[in-house]
Amino acid sequence: MSLWPVLDKATALLMERFFDNLARGFGFIGVLGYVRERQQN
């Protein structure tokens, strides 16, 4: 779930992965790298 409305599925997925991993305790920089890698695949 995103904290605000988004218009496309890719952005919604990026935000979902980002906040899920932050909630799991991963650091901000680590989460950014992980999400970036996942979005490229």
DARA-V861948 format. One record per run of one state. SS is the DSSP state (hx for helix, st for strand, lp for the rest). FROM is the first residue (numbers start at 1). LEN is the number of residues. Records with the same first field share a line. If there is no record, write none. Layout:
SS = FROM-LEN + FROM-LEN
//
This chain:
lp = 1-8 + 24-4 + 41-1
hx = 9-15 + 28-13
//
